[in-house]
Every structure is written in C-alpha cells, then in structure tokens.
C-alpha cells in the first residue's frame, strides 16, 4: 500500500543496543511505506511498537510496565495495534500473549524486515507470533533514519559466541554476514544522500565473514573497500570481540584515515578465572597485549569497554584484578553494569554475589571509570581535533557534533551547517562534552 493511503500514526520505543536502534529505523521505514505517519505522542498513536532488549532484567521489566499502560488503552480502543519486537519478544514468544493478551504481534529481531507481511496477517484478524529461525535475506527495505548525517549499516546479524551471562545468541540467532557488494552499494547510496559517517554494526562485528564474487572477505578488507566510497568521510564499527581482532584489522586502524581513532572493545573482567567462567575465550594478558598492538598501530586511539561487576562467585581479589586492568589500560569511556541473571544462561545456575557487595563493587567501578573518562576529556583541552557537526545546540549560535574520538563537542560560531566537517581547538571539558573554537 502506498504512503498516500493513510493508515494512521505509529510510535516506536527502542530499548537497548545500536542493533535495536538500526532495526527500529528499518521498521519505521516499512511502516511509512505502508502509509503510516509518525505520531506526535505515544498515547496518540494508532500503532505502538516496542523494540525490546533482554540483556538485563531491568530493561525487560521496563517493557512490561510500558505494555501495561498500552494494554489498558487498548481495552477502550480496540483498533489500537500493539506490537512487541526484539529480544524480549524472541525470548518469551507465545508466553507474552498469555501475559498481555491485548498484543497483536510478537516478533523476534530476525523478522524486522518482514514487519509489513506480519502486519498484513494482523489486519486479517490474526494474533501473530513470529519467533522461528529466519534467514535474513539482503534487506531491500528503506530505513527511516533518525539522522541524515550519521547512519548505521548492519554487516552481520546474530552471534555465535556463547558467553555464559548472555542471551543474545538465543534471541538473535546464528551469525549471518551480508554480501560485501550489497554493503558497499548501500554505503554508496547513503553517501549520495549526504551521509558523512557510517558505523558498521554487528553483535560481534569483527567476526564478519562475507563471501563476494572474488572470494572471502573479513572486516578489515571490507573497511578498506568502504573507505574508497566518495563522499563518505568517517567509518566506525561496533561491537567487537577481542578474540576476533586479527592482524589485518589492527593494521587497518593505522592505514585508514577514514577509520576513526575510537574503538569499543569489551573485556568484561580483569580476572582470568572469571573470564574463563564467562567463556570469553581470552585472558587478561591477551587483552593487554592486544591493546598494546592497537596503540602501536594508532597512537591516538581512544578505547572504551564494558565491565560486569559481581559476576557469580567473583571474589574481592578478582574484582580488584578488574580495577587493576582498568588502571593499566586507561580507558576513555566505559559502560559498567552489575551482573544481571538471565534465564536459560549457564551463569544463572551459579551462586550470586550478595546484592550489597555487588552494589558496592559497581559504585567503585563507576568511580574509577568516570575519573578516567574525565581525565581523557581534560587531556583533549588545547588539542586540535576534527568534528562532524550534526545539529544546533541549546544556546543561540551554538552547534553540536561528534569528534573523531566520539566526544560530544559544542562550538559557538557563525557559518556552521549540519554535515560540516571542521577542525576545532578544544577549550574546555564538561561533564560529558567538550567546548571548542573553530580553527
């Protein structure tokens, strides 16, 4: 059906990771091609879609509280279409319908590009559950992107890792790498529309293994090819696994000017025993040697990571090993979590660390990581850096963008437009941003 047919309005709320954000953009594009328009407010929408995350329990519980509000609304407005997509949908399946019978559609992340087909079944009066394993073909849907300057491009779906705390492999399925030719074609199309920065996405993006007309492709070869795309100024990728950082990918950080000096490389713990219990497949020393090699290739590389405090059976001494690793690496940014038990994972069967101990460890972890982030930002003061400007700031004449190192930067000056890539000198560091002057 065409956009002119006018099916009503939609609202999408996205929980969780960048993969979910990219999926939501694709689903918004499908809805608009069907004739829906974006609603001004959630409680006014004719179709409400929650794209869910199950990586931690509090994210999952938040979804249920949102659903309760919409289920109550549907009792007085039976024409409301209520959809749960993403990882909670995949994990819970039909049990979601028993818990929230007002739902019209429950769909796992592998079915994001089939939203129009599934909604057609809903329109025929069916209550639909789509959680069966589905091979993701090359996606020809047009995403409704939140930005016209920076975009996400999926290069690999699913995950073959078996980290003992994580439900992602069971909810997102096995790894499926896209064709390199299709990825490049999508990138060329985005560059032609004016996009300047693209982040390549995957649950474990550096496990990318595409098969092209001229043989096998890894992520490094793909990056080298995409760097040739005219008009594209910046490349990033996320999220990586330390075990899949091969020699060619490390070298690419030194070889490619368009590959930004920022890398998110989760380690989770600094204790070898805990890393083994997590089934991470590397030691703390392996990680430290890898960081050395990356910094040799790109000395100005800013590193971020993920850390889990109070993993089951973690001792105080093992937690201190994590703090020691953080002090050794000196991260520019970090994402810290207290362990959250997920149903069906091996770690869920092990004795938990007491809540008060976990809370204390998370607090200490956050204090250390925040101090390193602030120090990294302070270290930028006086330095010259590239900034891709995206939008006006809160103050008159102010513009906001992202630095090469992914810092938010605001500049007050005339003659800046969205999409401008300019050199600046950093003048001050705030809580989560930098101030700068144009050069």
Residue pairs with C-beta under 8 A, 6 or more apart in sequence:
1 7
1 34
1 35
2 35
3 32
3 33
3 34
3 35
4 35
5 34
5 35
6 35
6 37
7 34
7 35
7 36
7 46
7 47
8 36
8 37
8 45
8 46
8 47
9 36
9 37
9 38
9 39
9 40
9 44
9 45
9 46
9 47
10 28
10 31
10 36
10 37
10 38
10 39
10 45
10 46
10 47
10 48
10 49
11 38
11 39
11 41
11 42
11 44
11 45
11 47
11 48
11 49
12 24
12 27
12 28
12 49
12 50
12 51
13 42
13 48
13 49
13 50
13 51
13 66
14 20
14 21
14 24
14 51
15 50
15 51
15 52
15 53
15 59
15 62
15 63
15 86
16 51
16 52
16 53
16 55
16 59
16 86
16 87
17 53
17 55
17 239
18 152
18 199
18 201
18 238
18 239
19 109
19 154
19 172
19 201
19 202
19 203
20 51
20 52
20 53
20 86
20 87
20 109
21 146
21 152
22 143
22 152
22 153
22 154
22 201
23 51
23 85
23 86
23 109
23 112
24 49
24 51
25 143
25 144
25 145
25 146
25 152
26 112
26 113
26 139
26 141
26 143
27 49
27 51
27 85
27 112
27 115
28 38
28 143
28 144
29 141
29 142
29 143
29 144
30 113
30 115
30 116
30 141
31 47
31 49
31 115
31 144
32 38
32 144
33 116
33 141
33 142
34 116
34 119
36 46
36 47
38 144
39 45
39 46
42 48
43 73
45 80
46 79
46 80
46 81
47 80
47 81
47 82
47 83
48 70
48 80
48 81
48 82
48 83
49 83
49 84
49 85
50 63
50 66
50 67
50 83
50 84
50 85
50 86
51 85
51 86
52 59
52 60
52 63
52 84
52 85
52 86
52 87
52 88
52 89
53 59
53 60
53 63
53 86
53 87
53 88
54 60
54 86
54 87
54 88
54 90
54 91
54 167
54 171
54 342
55 87
55 166
55 167
55 168
55 340
55 342
56 337
56 340
56 342
57 340
57 341
57 342
58 340
60 88
63 84
63 88
64 99
64 100
67 82
67 84
67 100
67 103
68 100
70 80
70 82
70 102
71 82
71 100
71 102
71 103
73 80
74 80
74 82
74 102
75 102
81 104
81 105
81 119
81 122
82 100
82 102
82 103
82 104
82 105
83 103
83 104
83 105
83 106
83 107
83 119
84 96
84 100
84 103
84 105
84 106
84 107
85 105
85 107
85 108
85 109
85 111
85 112
85 115
86 108
86 109
87 108
87 109
87 167
87 168
87 171
87 172
88 96
89 96
89 106
89 107
89 108
89 109
89 131
90 108
90 109
90 110
90 131
90 170
90 171
90 172
91 167
91 170
91 171
91 343
91 344
92 99
92 106
93 106
93 129
93 131
94 106
94 129
96 103
96 106
96 129
97 103
97 106
97 127
97 129
103 127
104 122
104 127
104 128
105 118
105 119
105 122
105 127
105 128
105 129
105 130
106 128
106 129
106 130
106 131
107 114
107 115
107 118
107 128
107 129
107 130
107 131
108 130
108 131
108 134
108 171
109 157
109 171
109 172
109 173
110 133
110 134
110 136
110 157
110 158
110 172
110 173
111 118
111 130
111 131
111 134
113 136
113 137
113 139
113 141
114 130
114 134
118 128
118 130
121 128
122 128
133 173
133 174
134 173
135 176
136 157
136 176
138 178
138 179
138 182
139 154
145 151
147 390
148 193
148 194
148 195
148 418
148 419
149 194
149 195
149 196
149 197
149 388
149 390
149 418
149 419
150 195
150 196
150 197
150 198
150 199
150 388
150 390
150 402
151 190
151 195
151 197
151 198
151 199
152 198
152 199
152 201
153 183
153 186
153 187
153 190
153 198
153 199
153 200
153 201
154 178
154 201
154 202
155 177
155 178
155 183
155 200
155 201
155 202
155 205
155 208
155 210
155 219
155 222
155 237
156 175
156 176
156 177
156 178
156 202
156 203
156 204
156 205
156 207
156 208
156 209
157 172
157 173
157 175
157 176
157 178
157 202
157 203
158 169
158 172
158 173
158 174
158 175
158 176
158 203
159 168
159 169
159 172
159 174
159 175
159 203
159 204
160 169
160 174
160 175
160 204
160 207
161 168
161 169
161 204
161 241
161 279
161 281
162 169
162 279
163 268
163 278
163 279
163 280
164 277
164 278
164 279
164 345
164 346
164 347
165 278
165 308
165 311
165 339
165 342
165 345
165 347
166 342
166 345
167 342
167 343
167 344
167 345
168 203
170 344
172 203
175 203
175 204
175 207
175 209
177 208
177 209
177 210
177 211
178 210
179 210
179 211
179 212
180 210
180 212
180 217
180 221
180 222
180 225
181 212
181 213
183 200
183 210
183 222
183 226
184 225
184 226
184 229
187 198
187 226
187 229
187 232
188 229
188 230
190 198
190 232
191 229
191 230
191 231
191 232
192 231
194 231
194 419
195 231
195 232
196 231
196 232
196 233
196 234
196 388
196 419
196 421
197 232
197 233
197 234
197 235
197 236
197 388
197 402
198 226
198 232
198 234
198 235
198 236
199 235
199 236
199 237
199 238
200 208
200 219
200 222
200 223
200 226
200 235
200 236
200 237
200 238
201 237
201 238
202 208
202 237
202 239
203 239
204 239
204 240
204 241
204 244
205 219
205 237
205 238
205 239
205 240
206 219
206 237
206 240
206 241
206 244
206 245
206 246
206 249
207 219
207 241
207 244
208 217
208 218
208 219
208 222
209 216
209 217
209 218
210 216
210 217
210 222
211 217
218 246
218 248
218 249
219 237
219 249
220 246
220 248
220 249
220 251
220 252
221 248
223 235
223 237
223 249
223 252
223 256
223 259
224 252
224 255
224 256
226 232
226 235
227 235
227 256
227 257
227 258
227 259
232 258
233 258
233 388
233 421
234 258
234 260
234 388
234 404
234 421
235 256
235 258
235 259
235 260
236 259
236 260
236 262
236 406
238 264
239 264
239 266
240 263
240 264
240 265
240 266
241 266
241 281
242 265
242 266
242 267
242 280
242 282
242 286
242 287
242 290
243 280
243 281
243 282
245 265
245 290
245 294
250 290
250 293
250 294
250 297
251 297
252 259
253 259
253 261
253 263
253 294
253 297
253 298
253 301
254 297
254 298
260 404
260 405
260 406
261 298
261 300
261 301
261 302
261 404
261 405
262 301
262 302
262 303
262 304
262 332
262 404
262 405
262 406
263 294
263 301
263 302
263 303
263 304
264 303
264 304
264 305
264 306
265 290
265 291
265 294
265 303
265 304
265 305
266 305
266 306
267 280
267 284
267 287
267 305
267 306
267 307
267 325
268 274
268 275
268 278
268 280
268 306
268 307
268 308
268 311
269 275
269 278
269 280
269 284
269 307
269 308
269 311
269 314
269 318
269 321
269 322
270 284
270 321
270 322
270 323
270 324
270 325
270 326
271 284
271 314
271 318
271 319
271 321
271 322
272 283
272 284
272 285
272 321
273 318
274 311
274 314
274 318
274 322
275 282
275 283
275 284
277 311
277 312
277 313
277 347
277 350
278 308
278 311
278 347
279 346
284 321
284 325
287 325
288 325
288 328
288 329
291 303
291 329
294 301
294 303
295 301
300 405
302 332
302 333
302 376
302 405
302 406
303 329
303 331
303 332
303 333
304 331
304 332
304 333
304 334
304 335
305 329
305 331
305 334
305 335
306 334
306 335
306 336
306 337
307 322
307 326
307 334
307 335
307 336
307 337
307 365
307 369
308 337
308 338
308 339
309 319
309 322
309 336
309 337
309 338
309 339
309 358
309 361
309 362
309 365
310 319
310 338
310 339
310 352
310 353
310 357
310 358
310 361
310 362
311 339
311 347
311 353
312 339
312 341
312 347
312 350
312 351
312 352
312 353
313 350
313 351
313 353
314 339
314 353
314 361
319 361
322 365
323 364
323 365
323 368
326 334
326 365
326 368
326 369
326 372
327 368
330 372
330 375
330 376
331 369
331 372
331 373
331 376
332 372
332 373
332 376
332 405
333 373
333 376
333 406
334 369
334 372
334 373
336 362
336 365
336 366
336 369
337 362
338 358
338 359
338 361
338 362
339 347
339 352
339 353
339 358
341 347
341 348
341 352
342 348
352 358
353 361
374 429
377 407
377 429
377 430
377 434
378 429
380 403
380 405
380 407
380 426
380 429
380 434
381 426
381 427
381 428
381 429
381 434
382 425
382 426
383 425
383 426
384 423
384 424
384 425
384 426
384 439
385 403
385 404
385 405
385 409
385 423
385 424
385 425
385 426
385 436
386 403
386 404
386 421
386 422
386 423
386 424
387 401
387 402
387 403
387 404
387 409
387 411
387 421
387 422
387 423
387 424
387 436
388 401
388 402
388 419
388 420
388 421
389 399
389 400
389 401
389 411
389 416
389 417
389 418
389 419
389 420
389 421
389 422
390 400
390 401
390 402
390 418
390 419
391 399
391 400
391 418
392 398
392 399
392 400
393 399
393 400
393 410
393 412
395 410
395 412
397 412
397 413
397 414
398 410
398 411
398 412
399 410
399 411
399 412
399 413
399 416
400 408
400 409
400 410
400 433
401 408
401 409
401 411
401 420
402 408
402 409
403 409
403 434
407 433
407 434
408 432
408 433
408 434
409 424
409 426
409 433
409 434
409 435
409 436
410 433
410 434
410 435
410 436
411 422
411 424
411 435
411 436
411 437
411 438
413 437
413 438
416 422
416 438
422 438
422 439
423 438
423 439
424 436
424 437
424 438
424 439
425 436
425 437
425 439
426 434
426 435
426 436
427 435
427 436
427 437
428 434
428 435
429 435
